[in-house]
Amino acid sequence: MKINTIKQFNGLSRYDQWASGWAEKDNVDIFSYVSAVCNPEDSLLFCRLLFPDFFVRDGAVCLSAKYDSEIFFFMVE
């Protein structure tokens, strides 16, 4: 049984341009693209976007990178 987690992508211009350069286009896929084009740092940074750090205070959940205790204190008073 195949389980699709995300609908098939269409209109990925950078990927389509890259894939069109291959003689056997059926043998390349998004995994080939990531392996050939993306740097490991790109993947790590993207993971940080998908899985950010959070700060929880007084029942509020904030992005840790944007949390400012002075602004938060002002907002809850």
Rosetta silent file (secondary structure, phi, psi, omega in degrees, C-alpha in Angstrom):
SEQUENCE: MKINTIKQFNGLSRYDQWASGWAEKDNVDIFSYVSAVCNPEDSLLFCRLLFPDFFVRDGAVCLSAKYDSEIFFFMVE
SCORE:     score description
SCORE:     0.000 S_00000001
   1 L     0.000  128.473  177.655    0.000    0.000    0.000 S_00000001
   2 L   -93.825  134.030  177.493    1.387    3.393   -1.000 S_00000001
   3 L  -117.328  116.751  177.523    0.763    6.313    1.337 S_00000001
   4 L   -91.275  117.688 -179.710    1.153    9.804   -0.149 S_00000001
   5 L   -84.859  -28.212  179.518    1.977   12.304    2.586 S_00000001
   6 L  -137.477  140.972  176.877    1.992   15.332    0.267 S_00000001
   7 L   -57.531  146.979  179.744    0.281   15.895   -3.060 S_00000001
   8 L   -54.503  141.268  178.856    2.598   15.582   -6.075 S_00000001
   9 L   -80.522  143.127  173.967    4.509   18.778   -6.850 S_00000001
  10 L  -134.805  147.535  173.971    3.906   20.652  -10.087 S_00000001
  11 L    74.051   29.098  176.855    5.588   23.714  -11.527 S_00000001
  12 L   -85.096   91.984 -169.602    8.902   23.503   -9.667 S_00000001
  13 H   -61.640  -42.988 -179.626   10.875   25.602  -12.141 S_00000001
  14 H   -66.233  -42.468  178.456   14.350   25.095  -10.633 S_00000001
  15 H   -65.259  -46.196 -179.068   13.830   21.353  -10.296 S_00000001
  16 H   -60.798  -40.770  178.650   12.315   21.060  -13.789 S_00000001
  17 H   -64.510  -42.829  178.700   15.230   23.001  -15.306 S_00000001
  18 H   -63.587  -47.207 -176.723   17.756   20.786  -13.480 S_00000001
  19 H   -65.350  -31.420 -178.156   15.966   17.558  -14.438 S_00000001
  20 L   -67.702  -16.176  179.094   15.721   18.587  -18.103 S_00000001
  21 L   -80.846   -5.602 -178.548   19.526   18.477  -18.331 S_00000001
  22 L   -94.477  140.050  179.360   19.613   14.723  -17.799 S_00000001
  23 L   -66.559  -41.454 -179.438   19.540   12.305  -20.732 S_00000001
  24 L  -108.071   80.101 -173.991   17.469    9.756  -18.789 S_00000001
  25 H   -60.549  -27.411 -179.529   14.945   12.040  -17.095 S_00000001
  26 H   -70.878  -14.760 -178.626   12.971    9.094  -15.681 S_00000001
  27 H   -93.519   -0.299  177.461   15.984    8.150  -13.531 S_00000001
  28 L  -110.317  147.781  179.303   16.111   11.438  -11.604 S_00000001
  29 L  -146.769 -173.479 -176.911   13.804   12.435   -8.784 S_00000001
  30 H   -64.462  -29.090  178.575   13.659   14.903   -5.902 S_00000001
  31 H   -69.283  -37.857  174.773   16.112   12.816   -3.899 S_00000001
  32 H   -62.553  -42.944 -179.802   18.617   13.035   -6.764 S_00000001
  33 H   -61.374  -49.402 -179.330   18.066   16.805   -6.868 S_00000001
  34 H   -61.171  -42.149  179.716   18.618   17.276   -3.144 S_00000001
  35 H   -64.044  -39.018 -175.750   21.730   15.111   -3.264 S_00000001
  36 H   -84.180  -33.663 -168.715   23.177   16.989   -6.241 S_00000001
  37 H  -107.463  -38.339 -173.582   22.119   20.573   -5.519 S_00000001
  38 L   -86.312  139.175  175.106   21.529   21.074   -1.803 S_00000001
  39 L   -84.547  147.998  176.599   24.324   21.489    0.680 S_00000001
  40 H   -53.605  -32.794  177.392   23.990   19.662    4.040 S_00000001
  41 H   -63.023  -37.471  178.245   23.836   23.102    5.688 S_00000001
  42 H   -58.996  -43.995 -179.779   20.747   23.904    3.608 S_00000001
  43 H   -64.348  -42.642  179.565   19.028   20.810    4.979 S_00000001
  44 H   -64.299  -42.230  178.973   19.953   21.644    8.563 S_00000001
  45 H   -65.426  -39.757  178.099   18.698   25.207    8.222 S_00000001
  46 H   -64.403  -38.604  176.405   15.459   24.017    6.673 S_00000001
  47 H   -61.286  -36.338  178.411   14.984   21.581    9.566 S_00000001
  48 H   -64.256  -35.026  176.186   15.356   24.526   11.951 S_00000001
  49 H   -67.826  -40.044 -179.227   12.466   26.236   10.145 S_00000001
  50 H   -75.498  -30.859 -176.125   10.287   23.136   10.417 S_00000001
  51 L  -129.164   70.475 -176.697   11.266   22.365   14.013 S_00000001
  52 L   -75.069  165.637  172.245   12.020   25.669   15.774 S_00000001
  53 L   -83.339  146.401 -179.430   12.810   26.143   19.454 S_00000001
  54 E  -121.929  158.451  174.657    9.969   27.509   21.583 S_00000001
  55 E  -125.217  127.188 -179.069    9.738   29.464   24.811 S_00000001
  56 E  -111.755  126.852  178.492    6.716   28.880   27.064 S_00000001
  57 E  -148.013  130.240  177.869    5.698   31.497   29.612 S_00000001
  58 L    51.846   38.703  177.393    2.397   32.049   31.403 S_00000001
  59 L    82.172   -2.671  178.450    0.636   29.586   29.102 S_00000001
  60 E   -98.510  142.487  177.355    1.839   31.309   25.913 S_00000001
  61 E  -111.900  120.842 -177.520    4.046   29.549   23.390 S_00000001
  62 E  -122.938  152.514  171.110    6.452   31.833   21.511 S_00000001
  63 E   -65.584  127.093 -177.111    9.184   31.254   18.986 S_00000001
  64 H   -58.528  -39.098 -177.928   12.370   31.301   21.033 S_00000001
  65 H   -66.562  -21.382 -177.988   14.228   33.321   18.385 S_00000001
  66 H  -109.392   -0.160 -177.043   11.589   36.085   18.583 S_00000001
  67 L   -73.437  131.798  176.240   10.901   35.996   22.331 S_00000001
  68 L  -132.584  113.598 -174.384   11.651   39.244   24.180 S_00000001
  69 H   -60.845  -34.155 -179.751   10.895   39.168   27.907 S_00000001
  70 H   -68.263  -42.538  178.415   10.351   42.946   28.097 S_00000001
  71 H   -68.574  -42.036 -179.551    7.776   42.945   25.295 S_00000001
  72 H   -62.038  -44.444 -179.696    6.094   39.815   26.659 S_00000001
  73 H   -59.321  -42.128 -179.426    5.840   41.307   30.158 S_00000001
  74 H   -64.206  -39.037 -176.072    4.220   44.441   28.711 S_00000001
  75 H   -71.024  -30.849 -175.595    1.688   42.382   26.730 S_00000001
  76 H   -92.421   -9.439  179.294    0.464   40.266   29.666 S_00000001
  77 L   -76.596    0.000    0.000    0.071   43.115   32.128 S_00000001
